[in-house]
Every structure is written in C-alpha cells, then in structure tokens.
Amino acid sequence: MSVEKTVEDSPKWISRRVGAINRILKSKGNHRSFHEHFIEEHWRLMNTKCKTKKEYKIWTQENGKV
C-alpha cells in the first residue's frame, strides 16, 4: 500500500507555498504557461526531503531546479 504525501501532511512552509501557488493560478485564469511552471514546482515541493524553506532554496539552487 502506498501512502501519498498531501499538503495537509507536509510542513507549514510547504502548505503556505502551495496556497500561494493556487492563489496565483486562480488570479491569472487559464493561462497554460503559468500552470506548466507551477506544476513542476508543486511536484518538487511534494517530493522534497528538506525540512525548512531555507534548505529547499539552497537545494533548488544547487540542483538547477530539477
């Protein structure tokens, strides 16, 4: 049985970032370019092992936002 990570199970900084992404997408409407950019960031946020936002920023800078 696989357990998927959800926004509710993640640290507070990830929940706030996902909320900010959702607000941005809602205000921009249905523009594909915005959605494609934030889909990748959402995937990185849900799969990160970083405990803090500072660690996450350093990790994304070192790994080229892969």
PyMOL Python script that loads the backbone (N, CA, C, O; Angstrom):
from pymol import cmd

cmd.read_pdbstr("""\
ATOM      1  N   MET A   1       0.851  -1.161   0.000  1.00  0.00           N
ATOM      2  CA  MET A   1       0.000   0.000   0.000  1.00  0.00           C
ATOM      3  C   MET A   1       0.902   1.232   0.000  1.00  0.00           C
ATOM      4  O   MET A   1       1.805   1.348   0.828  1.00  0.00           O
ATOM      5  N   SER A   2       0.652   2.150  -0.935  1.00  0.00           N
ATOM      6  CA  SER A   2       1.468   3.356  -0.970  1.00  0.00           C
ATOM      7  C   SER A   2       0.715   4.507  -0.313  1.00  0.00           C
ATOM      8  O   SER A   2      -0.494   4.668  -0.482  1.00  0.00           O
ATOM      9  N   VAL A   3       1.453   5.282   0.422  1.00  0.00           N
ATOM     10  CA  VAL A   3       0.871   6.439   1.090  1.00  0.00           C
ATOM     11  C   VAL A   3       1.424   7.686   0.408  1.00  0.00           C
ATOM     12  O   VAL A   3       2.631   7.925   0.417  1.00  0.00           O
ATOM     13  N   GLU A   4       0.528   8.481  -0.184  1.00  0.00           N
ATOM     14  CA  GLU A   4       0.968   9.690  -0.859  1.00  0.00           C
ATOM     15  C   GLU A   4       0.993  10.853   0.114  1.00  0.00           C
ATOM     16  O   GLU A   4       0.154  10.956   1.009  1.00  0.00           O
ATOM     17  N   LYS A   5       1.963  11.721  -0.076  1.00  0.00           N
ATOM     18  CA  LYS A   5       2.091  12.901   0.764  1.00  0.00           C
ATOM     19  C   LYS A   5       1.081  13.946   0.285  1.00  0.00           C
ATOM     20  O   LYS A   5       0.971  14.213  -0.912  1.00  0.00           O
ATOM     21  N   THR A   6       0.362  14.522   1.212  1.00  0.00           N
ATOM     22  CA  THR A   6      -0.580  15.568   0.861  1.00  0.00           C
ATOM     23  C   THR A   6      -0.131  16.879   1.477  1.00  0.00           C
ATOM     24  O   THR A   6       0.773  16.910   2.312  1.00  0.00           O
ATOM     25  N   VAL A   7      -0.764  17.951   1.059  1.00  0.00           N
ATOM     26  CA  VAL A   7      -0.404  19.267   1.587  1.00  0.00           C
ATOM     27  C   VAL A   7      -0.650  19.320   3.086  1.00  0.00           C
ATOM     28  O   VAL A   7       0.117  19.954   3.810  1.00  0.00           O
ATOM     29  N   GLU A   8      -1.706  18.667   3.568  1.00  0.00           N
ATOM     30  CA  GLU A   8      -2.017  18.684   4.998  1.00  0.00           C
ATOM     31  C   GLU A   8      -0.963  17.972   5.823  1.00  0.00           C
ATOM     32  O   GLU A   8      -0.753  18.319   6.985  1.00  0.00           O
ATOM     33  N   ASP A   9      -0.291  16.976   5.240  1.00  0.00           N
ATOM     34  CA  ASP A   9       0.725  16.212   5.960  1.00  0.00           C
ATOM     35  C   ASP A   9       2.106  16.862   5.912  1.00  0.00           C
ATOM     36  O   ASP A   9       3.016  16.437   6.624  1.00  0.00           O
ATOM     37  N   SER A  10       2.263  17.876   5.088  1.00  0.00           N
ATOM     38  CA  SER A  10       3.566  18.488   4.886  1.00  0.00           C
ATOM     39  C   SER A  10       3.822  19.604   5.896  1.00  0.00           C
ATOM     40  O   SER A  10       2.902  20.067   6.570  1.00  0.00           O
ATOM     41  N   PRO A  11       5.082  20.030   5.991  1.00  0.00           N
ATOM     42  CA  PRO A  11       5.398  21.140   6.894  1.00  0.00           C
ATOM     43  C   PRO A  11       4.636  22.413   6.525  1.00  0.00           C
ATOM     44  O   PRO A  11       4.154  22.561   5.401  1.00  0.00           O
ATOM     45  N   LYS A  12       4.537  23.314   7.475  1.00  0.00           N
ATOM     46  CA  LYS A  12       3.734  24.521   7.298  1.00  0.00           C
ATOM     47  C   LYS A  12       4.215  25.379   6.130  1.00  0.00           C
ATOM     48  O   LYS A  12       3.391  25.953   5.419  1.00  0.00           O
ATOM     49  N   TRP A  13       5.529  25.480   5.915  1.00  0.00           N
ATOM     50  CA  TRP A  13       6.036  26.323   4.837  1.00  0.00           C
ATOM     51  C   TRP A  13       5.629  25.784   3.482  1.00  0.00           C
ATOM     52  O   TRP A  13       5.416  26.569   2.557  1.00  0.00           O
ATOM     53  N   ILE A  14       5.512  24.469   3.329  1.00  0.00           N
ATOM     54  CA  ILE A  14       5.068  23.881   2.065  1.00  0.00           C
ATOM     55  C   ILE A  14       3.583  24.162   1.857  1.00  0.00           C
ATOM     56  O   ILE A  14       3.167  24.496   0.747  1.00  0.00           O
ATOM     57  N   SER A  15       2.788  24.032   2.901  1.00  0.00           N
ATOM     58  CA  SER A  15       1.354  24.319   2.797  1.00  0.00           C
ATOM     59  C   SER A  15       1.109  25.764   2.374  1.00  0.00           C
ATOM     60  O   SER A  15       0.240  26.039   1.547  1.00  0.00           O
ATOM     61  N   ARG A  16       1.886  26.686   2.952  1.00  0.00           N
ATOM     62  CA  ARG A  16       1.731  28.097   2.586  1.00  0.00           C
ATOM     63  C   ARG A  16       2.143  28.348   1.144  1.00  0.00           C
ATOM     64  O   ARG A  16       1.488  29.122   0.445  1.00  0.00           O
ATOM     65  N   ARG A  17       3.220  27.707   0.682  1.00  0.00           N
ATOM     66  CA  ARG A  17       3.684  27.899  -0.699  1.00  0.00           C
ATOM     67  C   ARG A  17       2.672  27.346  -1.692  1.00  0.00           C
ATOM     68  O   ARG A  17       2.402  27.983  -2.710  1.00  0.00           O
ATOM     69  N   VAL A  18       2.109  26.179  -1.417  1.00  0.00           N
ATOM     70  CA  VAL A  18       1.094  25.610  -2.305  1.00  0.00           C
ATOM     71  C   VAL A  18      -0.147  26.502  -2.333  1.00  0.00           C
ATOM     72  O   VAL A  18      -0.755  26.683  -3.387  1.00  0.00           O
ATOM     73  N   GLY A  19      -0.522  27.057  -1.188  1.00  0.00           N
ATOM     74  CA  GLY A  19      -1.637  28.000  -1.144  1.00  0.00           C
ATOM     75  C   GLY A  19      -1.363  29.234  -1.987  1.00  0.00           C
ATOM     76  O   GLY A  19      -2.255  29.726  -2.679  1.00  0.00           O
ATOM     77  N   ALA A  20      -0.127  29.740  -1.934  1.00  0.00           N
ATOM     78  CA  ALA A  20       0.252  30.899  -2.746  1.00  0.00           C
ATOM     79  C   ALA A  20       0.203  30.562  -4.231  1.00  0.00           C
ATOM     80  O   ALA A  20      -0.255  31.370  -5.039  1.00  0.00           O
ATOM     81  N   ILE A  21       0.671  29.377  -4.587  1.00  0.00           N
ATOM     82  CA  ILE A  21       0.605  28.940  -5.988  1.00  0.00           C
ATOM     83  C   ILE A  21      -0.841  28.895  -6.451  1.00  0.00           C
ATOM     84  O   ILE A  21      -1.160  29.362  -7.545  1.00  0.00           O
ATOM     85  N   ASN A  22      -1.714  28.336  -5.627  1.00  0.00           N
ATOM     86  CA  ASN A  22      -3.132  28.246  -6.005  1.00  0.00           C
ATOM     87  C   ASN A  22      -3.757  29.626  -6.178  1.00  0.00           C
ATOM     88  O   ASN A  22      -4.555  29.834  -7.092  1.00  0.00           O
ATOM     89  N   ARG A  23      -3.399  30.571  -5.307  1.00  0.00           N
ATOM     90  CA  ARG A  23      -3.936  31.933  -5.443  1.00  0.00           C
ATOM     91  C   ARG A  23      -3.448  32.590  -6.729  1.00  0.00           C
ATOM     92  O   ARG A  23      -4.218  33.266  -7.411  1.00  0.00           O
ATOM     93  N   ILE A  24      -2.179  32.398  -7.062  1.00  0.00           N
ATOM     94  CA  ILE A  24      -1.629  32.975  -8.290  1.00  0.00           C
ATOM     95  C   ILE A  24      -2.346  32.402  -9.509  1.00  0.00           C
ATOM     96  O   ILE A  24      -2.740  33.143 -10.409  1.00  0.00           O
ATOM     97  N   LEU A  25      -2.513  31.082  -9.534  1.00  0.00           N
ATOM     98  CA  LEU A  25      -3.159  30.454 -10.685  1.00  0.00           C
ATOM     99  C   LEU A  25      -4.614  30.884 -10.816  1.00  0.00           C
ATOM    100  O   LEU A  25      -5.118  31.066 -11.924  1.00  0.00           O
ATOM    101  N   LYS A  26      -5.273  31.042  -9.702  1.00  0.00           N
ATOM    102  CA  LYS A  26      -6.676  31.468  -9.736  1.00  0.00           C
ATOM    103  C   LYS A  26      -6.799  32.891 -10.271  1.00  0.00           C
ATOM    104  O   LYS A  26      -7.729  33.189 -11.021  1.00  0.00           O
ATOM    105  N   SER A  27      -5.880  33.768  -9.898  1.00  0.00           N
ATOM    106  CA  SER A  27      -5.957  35.158 -10.349  1.00  0.00           C
ATOM    107  C   SER A  27      -5.565  35.316 -11.820  1.00  0.00           C
ATOM    108  O   SER A  27      -6.031  36.243 -12.483  1.00  0.00           O
ATOM    109  N   LYS A  28      -4.720  34.430 -12.334  1.00  0.00           N
ATOM    110  CA  LYS A  28      -4.262  34.531 -13.724  1.00  0.00           C
ATOM    111  C   LYS A  28      -5.224  33.899 -14.712  1.00  0.00           C
ATOM    112  O   LYS A  28      -5.096  34.115 -15.917  1.00  0.00           O
ATOM    113  N   GLY A  29      -6.169  33.132 -14.236  1.00  0.00           N
ATOM    114  CA  GLY A  29      -7.103  32.484 -15.144  1.00  0.00           C
ATOM    115  C   GLY A  29      -6.526  31.209 -15.712  1.00  0.00           C
ATOM    116  O   GLY A  29      -5.778  30.503 -15.036  1.00  0.00           O
ATOM    117  N   ASN A  30      -6.869  30.914 -16.942  1.00  0.00           N
ATOM    118  CA  ASN A  30      -6.483  29.647 -17.547  1.00  0.00           C
ATOM    119  C   ASN A  30      -5.342  29.850 -18.547  1.00  0.00           C
ATOM    120  O   ASN A  30      -5.481  29.521 -19.725  1.00  0.00           O
ATOM    121  N   HIS A  31      -4.226  30.385 -18.081  1.00  0.00           N
ATOM    122  CA  HIS A  31      -3.063  30.572 -18.936  1.00  0.00           C
ATOM    123  C   HIS A  31      -2.136  29.386 -18.763  1.00  0.00           C
ATOM    124  O   HIS A  31      -1.635  29.136 -17.666  1.00  0.00           O
ATOM    125  N   ARG A  32      -1.909  28.663 -19.830  1.00  0.00           N
ATOM    126  CA  ARG A  32      -1.147  27.431 -19.780  1.00  0.00           C
ATOM    127  C   ARG A  32       0.277  27.619 -19.261  1.00  0.00           C
ATOM    128  O   ARG A  32       0.775  26.783 -18.508  1.00  0.00           O
ATOM    129  N   SER A  33       0.933  28.707 -19.655  1.00  0.00           N
ATOM    130  CA  SER A  33       2.327  28.899 -19.261  1.00  0.00           C
ATOM    131  C   SER A  33       2.489  28.994 -17.744  1.00  0.00           C
ATOM    132  O   SER A  33       3.462  28.479 -17.194  1.00  0.00           O
ATOM    133  N   PHE A  34       1.546  29.645 -17.065  1.00  0.00           N
ATOM    134  CA  PHE A  34       1.610  29.731 -15.607  1.00  0.00           C
ATOM    135  C   PHE A  34       1.439  28.356 -14.985  1.00  0.00           C
ATOM    136  O   PHE A  34       2.168  27.999 -14.060  1.00  0.00           O
ATOM    137  N   HIS A  35       0.490  27.587 -15.479  1.00  0.00           N
ATOM    138  CA  HIS A  35       0.221  26.269 -14.917  1.00  0.00           C
ATOM    139  C   HIS A  35       1.412  25.337 -15.110  1.00  0.00           C
ATOM    140  O   HIS A  35       1.763  24.586 -14.199  1.00  0.00           O
ATOM    141  N   GLU A  36       2.040  25.377 -16.288  1.00  0.00           N
ATOM    142  CA  GLU A  36       3.173  24.489 -16.539  1.00  0.00           C
ATOM    143  C   GLU A  36       4.347  24.793 -15.618  1.00  0.00           C
ATOM    144  O   GLU A  36       5.025  23.875 -15.157  1.00  0.00           O
ATOM    145  N   HIS A  37       4.593  26.054 -15.350  1.00  0.00           N
ATOM    146  CA  HIS A  37       5.694  26.423 -14.447  1.00  0.00           C
ATOM    147  C   HIS A  37       5.417  25.933 -13.031  1.00  0.00           C
ATOM    148  O   HIS A  37       6.302  25.373 -12.384  1.00  0.00           O
ATOM    149  N   PHE A  38       4.206  26.138 -12.550  1.00  0.00           N
ATOM    150  CA  PHE A  38       3.890  25.802 -11.162  1.00  0.00           C
ATOM    151  C   PHE A  38       3.647  24.312 -10.949  1.00  0.00           C
ATOM    152  O   PHE A  38       3.737  23.836  -9.818  1.00  0.00           O
ATOM    153  N   ILE A  39       3.342  23.570 -12.003  1.00  0.00           N
ATOM    154  CA  ILE A  39       3.207  22.112 -11.869  1.00  0.00           C
ATOM    155  C   ILE A  39       4.542  21.515 -11.438  1.00  0.00           C
ATOM    156  O   ILE A  39       4.586  20.662 -10.552  1.00  0.00           O
ATOM    157  N   GLU A  40       5.633  21.964 -12.066  1.00  0.00           N
ATOM    158  CA  GLU A  40       6.956  21.455 -11.711  1.00  0.00           C
ATOM    159  C   GLU A  40       7.329  21.823 -10.282  1.00  0.00           C
ATOM    160  O   GLU A  40       7.884  21.004  -9.549  1.00  0.00           O
ATOM    161  N   GLU A  41       7.025  23.049  -9.888  1.00  0.00           N
ATOM    162  CA  GLU A  41       7.349  23.463  -8.523  1.00  0.00           C
ATOM    163  C   GLU A  41       6.519  22.681  -7.507  1.00  0.00           C
ATOM    164  O   GLU A  41       7.031  22.296  -6.456  1.00  0.00           O
ATOM    165  N   HIS A  42       5.256  22.445  -7.810  1.00  0.00           N
ATOM    166  CA  HIS A  42       4.404  21.675  -6.903  1.00  0.00           C
ATOM    167  C   HIS A  42       4.951  20.266  -6.732  1.00  0.00           C
ATOM    168  O   HIS A  42       4.965  19.739  -5.619  1.00  0.00           O
ATOM    169  N   TRP A  43       5.398  19.655  -7.815  1.00  0.00           N
ATOM    170  CA  TRP A  43       5.965  18.311  -7.738  1.00  0.00           C
ATOM    171  C   TRP A  43       7.204  18.317  -6.847  1.00  0.00           C
ATOM    172  O   TRP A  43       7.375  17.434  -6.006  1.00  0.00           O
ATOM    173  N   ARG A  44       8.078  19.329  -7.036  1.00  0.00           N
ATOM    174  CA  ARG A  44       9.283  19.422  -6.198  1.00  0.00           C
ATOM    175  C   ARG A  44       8.923  19.598  -4.731  1.00  0.00           C
ATOM    176  O   ARG A  44       9.548  18.990  -3.863  1.00  0.00           O
ATOM    177  N   LEU A  45       7.929  20.418  -4.447  1.00  0.00           N
ATOM    178  CA  LEU A  45       7.524  20.642  -3.056  1.00  0.00           C
ATOM    179  C   LEU A  45       6.994  19.365  -2.408  1.00  0.00           C
ATOM    180  O   LEU A  45       7.298  19.083  -1.249  1.00  0.00           O
ATOM    181  N   MET A  46       6.207  18.596  -3.149  1.00  0.00           N
ATOM    182  CA  MET A  46       5.619  17.382  -2.590  1.00  0.00           C
ATOM    183  C   MET A  46       6.642  16.265  -2.428  1.00  0.00           C
ATOM    184  O   MET A  46       6.424  15.342  -1.643  1.00  0.00           O
ATOM    185  N   ASN A  47       7.749  16.333  -3.153  1.00  0.00           N
ATOM    186  CA  ASN A  47       8.751  15.264  -3.099  1.00  0.00           C
ATOM    187  C   ASN A  47      10.047  15.663  -2.421  1.00  0.00           C
ATOM    188  O   ASN A  47      11.002  14.887  -2.430  1.00  0.00           O
ATOM    189  N   THR A  48      10.108  16.842  -1.838  1.00  0.00           N
ATOM    190  CA  THR A  48      11.339  17.289  -1.187  1.00  0.00           C
ATOM    191  C   THR A  48      11.516  16.611   0.171  1.00  0.00           C
ATOM    192  O   THR A  48      10.554  16.248   0.848  1.00  0.00           O
ATOM    193  N   LYS A  49      12.771  16.459   0.532  1.00  0.00           N
ATOM    194  CA  LYS A  49      13.105  15.924   1.848  1.00  0.00           C
ATOM    195  C   LYS A  49      13.609  17.041   2.765  1.00  0.00           C
ATOM    196  O   LYS A  49      14.001  16.784   3.903  1.00  0.00           O
ATOM    197  N   CYS A  50      13.597  18.279   2.267  1.00  0.00           N
ATOM    198  CA  CYS A  50      14.062  19.436   3.033  1.00  0.00           C
ATOM    199  C   CYS A  50      13.086  19.744   4.160  1.00  0.00           C
ATOM    200  O   CYS A  50      11.870  19.650   3.993  1.00  0.00           O
ATOM    201  N   LYS A  51      13.634  20.108   5.291  1.00  0.00           N
ATOM    202  CA  LYS A  51      12.810  20.394   6.467  1.00  0.00           C
ATOM    203  C   LYS A  51      12.401  21.863   6.557  1.00  0.00           C
ATOM    204  O   LYS A  51      11.369  22.184   7.146  1.00  0.00           O
ATOM    205  N   THR A  52      13.209  22.759   5.975  1.00  0.00           N
ATOM    206  CA  THR A  52      12.907  24.181   6.055  1.00  0.00           C
ATOM    207  C   THR A  52      12.940  24.811   4.667  1.00  0.00           C
ATOM    208  O   THR A  52      13.469  24.238   3.715  1.00  0.00           O
ATOM    209  N   LYS A  53      12.365  26.000   4.581  1.00  0.00           N
ATOM    210  CA  LYS A  53      12.352  26.737   3.320  1.00  0.00           C
ATOM    211  C   LYS A  53      13.779  27.107   2.899  1.00  0.00           C
ATOM    212  O   LYS A  53      14.107  27.082   1.713  1.00  0.00           O
ATOM    213  N   LYS A  54      14.608  27.445   3.862  1.00  0.00           N
ATOM    214  CA  LYS A  54      15.995  27.807   3.568  1.00  0.00           C
ATOM    215  C   LYS A  54      16.744  26.629   2.946  1.00  0.00           C
ATOM    216  O   LYS A  54      17.467  26.809   1.966  1.00  0.00           O
ATOM    217  N   GLU A  55      16.582  25.435   3.497  1.00  0.00           N
ATOM    218  CA  GLU A  55      17.196  24.238   2.928  1.00  0.00           C
ATOM    219  C   GLU A  55      16.690  23.997   1.509  1.00  0.00           C
ATOM    220  O   GLU A  55      17.464  23.640   0.621  1.00  0.00           O
ATOM    221  N   TYR A  56      15.393  24.192   1.297  1.00  0.00           N
ATOM    222  CA  TYR A  56      14.783  23.974  -0.013  1.00  0.00           C
ATOM    223  C   TYR A  56      15.355  24.941  -1.050  1.00  0.00           C
ATOM    224  O   TYR A  56      15.649  24.537  -2.175  1.00  0.00           O
ATOM    225  N   LYS A  57      15.514  26.224  -0.678  1.00  0.00           N
ATOM    226  CA  LYS A  57      16.076  27.203  -1.597  1.00  0.00           C
ATOM    227  C   LYS A  57      17.508  26.839  -1.980  1.00  0.00           C
ATOM    228  O   LYS A  57      17.876  26.921  -3.152  1.00  0.00           O
ATOM    229  N   ILE A  58      18.311  26.440  -1.009  1.00  0.00           N
ATOM    230  CA  ILE A  58      19.688  26.040  -1.287  1.00  0.00           C
ATOM    231  C   ILE A  58      19.703  24.813  -2.191  1.00  0.00           C
ATOM    232  O   ILE A  58      20.487  24.757  -3.139  1.00  0.00           O
ATOM    233  N   TRP A  59      18.866  23.850  -1.917  1.00  0.00           N
ATOM    234  CA  TRP A  59      18.797  22.628  -2.715  1.00  0.00           C
ATOM    235  C   TRP A  59      18.408  22.922  -4.162  1.00  0.00           C
ATOM    236  O   TRP A  59      19.003  22.367  -5.086  1.00  0.00           O
ATOM    237  N   THR A  60      17.407  23.797  -4.369  1.00  0.00           N
ATOM    238  CA  THR A  60      16.988  24.114  -5.733  1.00  0.00           C
ATOM    239  C   THR A  60      18.057  24.890  -6.481  1.00  0.00           C
ATOM    240  O   THR A  60      18.205  24.711  -7.690  1.00  0.00           O
ATOM    241  N   GLN A  61      18.811  25.753  -5.794  1.00  0.00           N
ATOM    242  CA  GLN A  61      19.895  26.484  -6.455  1.00  0.00           C
ATOM    243  C   GLN A  61      21.024  25.542  -6.862  1.00  0.00           C
ATOM    244  O   GLN A  61      21.594  25.686  -7.943  1.00  0.00           O
ATOM    245  N   GLU A  62      21.346  24.589  -6.011  1.00  0.00           N
ATOM    246  CA  GLU A  62      22.437  23.654  -6.307  1.00  0.00           C
ATOM    247  C   GLU A  62      22.057  22.656  -7.392  1.00  0.00           C
ATOM    248  O   GLU A  62      22.912  22.246  -8.176  1.00  0.00           O
ATOM    249  N   ASN A  63      20.795  22.262  -7.449  1.00  0.00           N
ATOM    250  CA  ASN A  63      20.367  21.230  -8.385  1.00  0.00           C
ATOM    251  C   ASN A  63      19.672  21.797  -9.618  1.00  0.00           C
ATOM    252  O   ASN A  63      19.074  21.039 -10.381  1.00  0.00           O
ATOM    253  N   GLY A  64      19.733  23.072  -9.826  1.00  0.00           N
ATOM    254  CA  GLY A  64      19.179  23.663 -11.021  1.00  0.00           C
ATOM    255  C   GLY A  64      17.684  23.555 -11.145  1.00  0.00           C
ATOM    256  O   GLY A  64      17.159  23.493 -12.257  1.00  0.00           O
ATOM    257  N   LYS A  65      16.992  23.531 -10.042  1.00  0.00           N
ATOM    258  CA  LYS A  65      15.519  23.442 -10.017  1.00  0.00           C
ATOM    259  C   LYS A  65      15.018  22.256 -10.836  1.00  0.00           C
ATOM    260  O   LYS A  65      14.078  22.374 -11.622  1.00  0.00           O
ATOM    261  N   VAL A  66      15.660  21.129 -10.636  1.00  0.00           N
ATOM    262  CA  VAL A  66      15.297  19.908 -11.364  1.00  0.00           C
ATOM    263  C   VAL A  66      13.962  19.402 -10.942  1.00  0.00           C
ATOM    264  O   VAL A  66      13.499  18.382 -11.453  1.00  0.00           O
TER     265      VAL A  66
END
""", "prot")
cmd.dss("prot")
cmd.show_as("cartoon", "prot")
cmd.util.cbc("prot")
cmd.orient("prot")
